[in-house]
């Protein structure tokens, strides 16, 4: 007896979902780290195979493609994902996990082999950039339910939103990220690009009169830069939120008030060694709900990705992403 086409497609779909169960979806950004993702995938693939991983690789082709790939493949039954890319690719995958409607976000297991230039998300969890060591961490599959953040912002006269799992940077940080991402788009990407753009932006940027509301507490001042951390690092190793815990249900804010350019230059070392909060022109706070308004628009980046401008609303989403960590 013949099977009708609709029923045949249904059985194929069910069979595909059963096959996906337990397999890893590996999302590869070939352009990450100045095409390091493309160059090193063969080596990474061999390490995964040698360590017994059953995986299906997919390649990103454009911005936000990783988000769409994750939504599509989770609908096909995949529940384990490995990101082979940078912090921006990780951000897209996280947004795919939140936008899919098939399962709770905590039903997805997410790991990373970092091939980017910043590699900041992995620093908080002490995950190595060495591929063999990163695969060893994935193989143990020790997980942590970490927090995520969601930010509403303005872009082209529309309100948009984005999830993030590491850090958001506003004001000066947003400008530096914008310049750095433009360099990446032109193929100019290395660990010193961020530092180069930090120095270059210093002389072009002007602090803005800003109103920051954190869980009802209001700070109004002329602000140079703001970091809102779930993780501790951004900008390729700057420890701007040194006390941040990724699973405590709180954002860690570092507010840098207006200061002289030479003072900023003298304080760069503090950004890297985690002592920036000790500067007299810096304020640190924690909170769950944040609103930021400014007299002139200030730029935003999340997990290194340039977005829109103020006003902003941030909200913590506690213990909402299951990530593989180094234990």
C-alpha positions in Angstrom: 0.0 0.0 0.0 1.3 3.4 -0.9 2.0 6.0 1.7 0.7 9.5 1.1 3.4 12.2 0.6 2.3 14.2 3.7 2.6 11.0 5.9 5.9 10.1 4.3 7.3 13.6 5.1 6.1 13.3 8.6 7.9 9.9 9.1 11.1 11.4 7.6 10.8 14.4 10.0 10.3 12.1 13.0 13.2 9.9 11.9 15.5 13.0 11.5 14.6 14.2 15.1 15.4 10.8 16.5 18.7 10.8 14.7 19.5 14.3 16.1 18.9 13.2 19.7 22.3 13.1 21.5 24.2 14.5 18.5 26.1 17.8 18.7 25.4 20.6 16.4 28.7 22.4 15.7 28.2 26.0 14.5 31.4 27.2 12.7 32.1 30.8 11.9 34.8 30.5 9.2 35.6 34.2 9.4 36.2 34.3 13.1 39.7 35.3 14.1 40.5 36.5 10.6 39.4 33.3 9.0 40.9 31.2 11.8 37.7 29.3 12.0 38.1 28.2 8.4 41.8 27.5 8.7 41.6 25.4 11.9 38.3 23.6 11.4 40.0 20.4 10.0 42.2 20.2 13.2 39.3 20.9 15.5 37.1 18.4 13.6 39.7 15.7 14.0 40.0 16.4 17.7 36.2 16.1 18.1 36.2 12.8 16.2 39.1 11.3 18.1 37.3 12.2 21.4 34.2 10.3 20.4 31.9 13.2 19.5 29.0 12.5 17.2 28.4 15.8 15.5 26.9 17.7 12.6 28.9 20.7 11.4 27.2 23.8 9.9 28.9 27.0 8.6 27.7 30.5 9.1 27.5 32.6 5.9 26.6 36.1 7.1 25.7 38.1 10.2 22.9 36.6 12.4 23.1 33.4 10.4 24.2 31.4 13.5 21.0 32.5 15.2 18.8 31.2 12.3 20.8 27.9 12.1 20.3 27.2 15.8 16.6 27.9 15.6 16.3 25.5 12.5 18.4 22.7 13.9 16.7 22.8 17.4 13.4 22.3 15.6 15.0 19.3 14.0 15.8 17.8 17.4 19.3 19.0 18.3 19.8 19.8 22.0 23.6 20.1 22.2 25.6 22.9 20.5 29.3 23.7 20.2 30.3 27.1 19.0 33.5 27.3 16.9 33.9 31.0 16.6 34.3 34.2 18.7 32.2 36.0 21.3 29.9 37.4 18.5 29.1 34.0 17.2 28.4 32.8 20.7 26.0 35.8 21.1 24.1 34.9 18.0 23.7 31.3 19.1 22.5 32.4 22.5 19.9 34.6 20.8 18.8 31.6 18.7 18.3 29.6 21.9 16.1 32.3 23.4 14.1 32.9 20.2 13.3 29.2 19.5 10.0 28.0 20.9 10.6 24.2 21.0 12.0 23.6 24.4 13.0 25.7 27.5 16.4 27.4 27.1 17.8 25.3 29.9 17.2 22.1 28.0 20.0 23.1 25.6 23.6 22.4 26.4 26.1 25.0 25.0 29.8 24.7 24.8 32.6 26.7 23.0 35.8 26.2 21.2 37.0 29.8 20.9 38.7 30.9 17.7 38.0 34.6 17.9 40.2 37.6 18.7 38.7 38.7 22.0 37.9 35.3 23.5 36.4 37.0 26.6 33.4 34.8 27.5 35.8 31.8 28.1 38.1 33.8 30.4 35.6 33.9 33.2 35.3 30.1 33.2 39.1 29.5 32.7 38.6 27.7 29.4 41.7 27.5 27.3 42.1 28.7 23.7 44.2 25.5 23.1 41.9 23.3 21.1 42.8 20.0 22.7 42.2 21.4 26.2 38.9 23.0 25.1 37.7 19.7 23.7 38.7 17.9 26.9 36.4 20.4 28.8 33.6 19.7 26.4 34.1 15.9 26.8 33.5 16.2 30.6 30.3 18.1 29.9 30.3 19.7 33.4 27.6 22.4 33.1 26.5 25.6 34.9 23.2 27.4 34.6 24.4 30.9 34.0 22.5 34.2 33.8 21.7 36.1 30.6 20.8 39.7 30.1 18.4 41.3 27.7 18.7 44.9 26.6 16.2 47.1 24.8 17.7 49.8 22.7 17.0 52.2 19.8 18.1 51.6 16.2 16.8 53.4 13.1 14.0 54.9 15.1 12.8 51.5 16.3 13.1 49.7 19.6 15.0 46.5 19.3 16.2 43.9 21.9 19.2 41.5 22.2 20.2 38.9 24.7 23.8 38.6 25.9 25.8 36.4 28.3 29.1 38.2 28.9 29.2 42.0 28.9 27.6 45.1 27.5 29.6 48.3 26.9 28.1 51.7 26.6 29.4 55.1 25.6 33.2 55.0 25.0 33.1 51.2 25.0 30.4 51.2 22.4 32.4 53.5 20.1 35.6 51.4 20.4 33.6 48.3 19.6 32.0 50.0 16.5 35.5 50.9 15.2 36.9 47.5 16.0 34.0 45.7 14.2 34.5 47.9 11.1 38.2 46.8 11.1 37.1 43.2 11.4 34.7 43.6 8.4 37.7 44.8 6.4 39.8 41.8 7.4 41.9 43.8 9.9 41.7 41.7 13.0 44.2 40.8 15.6 44.5 41.0 19.4 45.9 44.6 19.2 43.0 46.0 17.1 40.9 46.7 20.1 43.7 48.5 21.9 44.5 50.6 18.8 40.9 51.7 18.5 40.7 52.4 22.2 43.5 54.9 21.9 42.2 56.4 18.6 38.7 56.8 20.0 39.9 58.5 23.2 40.6 61.8 21.4 37.3 61.8 19.5 34.9 60.8 22.2 33.1 63.2 24.5 31.4 62.2 27.8 27.6 62.6 27.9 25.2 63.7 30.6 23.6 60.5 31.6 21.0 59.2 34.0 21.5 55.7 35.3 18.7 54.0 37.3 19.7 50.7 39.0 16.8 49.0 40.8 15.3 52.4 41.6 18.6 54.1 42.6 19.4 57.0 40.4 22.9 58.3 39.4 23.0 61.4 37.3 26.4 62.5 36.1 28.6 63.1 33.1 29.6 59.6 32.1 32.5 58.5 30.0 31.8 54.7 29.8 29.6 52.0 31.4 30.2 48.3 31.5 27.4 45.9 32.5 28.8 42.5 33.2 27.6 39.0 33.7 31.1 37.8 33.0 34.2 39.6 34.1 36.1 40.4 30.8 35.7 42.3 27.6 37.9 44.0 24.9 40.3 41.0 24.7 41.2 40.6 28.3 40.1 43.8 30.0 38.7 42.9 33.5 36.1 45.6 33.7 33.7 43.6 36.0 36.2 41.8 38.2 33.7 40.7 40.9 31.0 39.5 38.4 29.6 36.0 39.1 27.8 34.6 36.0 25.1 32.8 38.1 24.3 35.2 40.9 21.3 36.8 39.3 22.9 40.3 39.2 24.5 42.6 36.7 27.9 44.1 37.8 28.1 47.8 36.7 31.3 49.8 36.3 30.6 53.5 35.7 33.5 55.6 34.6 32.7 59.2 35.1 34.1 62.0 33.0 37.9 62.3 33.4 40.8 64.0 31.6 42.2 62.1 28.6 45.6 61.7 30.3 43.9 60.2 33.3 42.2 57.7 31.0 45.5 56.7 29.4 47.1 56.3 32.9 44.2 54.1 34.0 44.3 51.6 31.0 46.4 49.2 33.1 43.6 49.2 35.7 41.2 47.9 33.0 43.4 44.9 32.5 44.4 44.1 36.1 40.9 44.4 37.6 41.5 47.5 39.8 39.5 50.0 37.8 36.9 50.1 40.5 39.5 51.7 42.9 39.8 54.8 40.8 38.2 57.9 42.4 36.2 58.6 39.2 34.7 55.1 39.0 31.6 53.8 40.6 30.6 50.1 40.9 27.1 48.8 41.6 25.1 45.6 41.2 21.5 45.3 40.1 18.8 43.4 38.2 17.0 46.1 36.3 18.7 49.1 34.7 17.6 52.1 32.7 20.0 54.4 31.0 19.1 57.7 29.4 21.4 60.4 28.0 21.2 63.9 26.6 23.0 62.8 23.5 22.8 59.3 22.1 25.5 56.9 23.3 26.4 53.7 21.5 25.9 50.1 22.7 27.8 46.8 22.2 26.9 43.4 23.7 29.4 40.5 23.7 31.5 42.6 21.3 28.7 43.1 18.8 27.8 46.7 17.9 24.1 47.5 18.2 22.2 50.8 18.5 22.0 53.7 20.9 20.3 55.0 24.0 17.9 55.0 25.8 18.5 51.5 27.2 16.7 49.1 29.4 18.5 46.0 30.8 17.0 43.1 32.7 18.7 40.0 34.1 17.4 36.6 33.1 18.7 34.4 36.0 20.1 30.9 35.4 18.7 30.7 31.9 21.6 29.2 29.8 23.2 25.8 30.4 26.9 26.2 29.5 29.8 23.8 29.7 32.5 25.1 32.0 36.0 24.1 33.2 35.8 22.4 36.6 
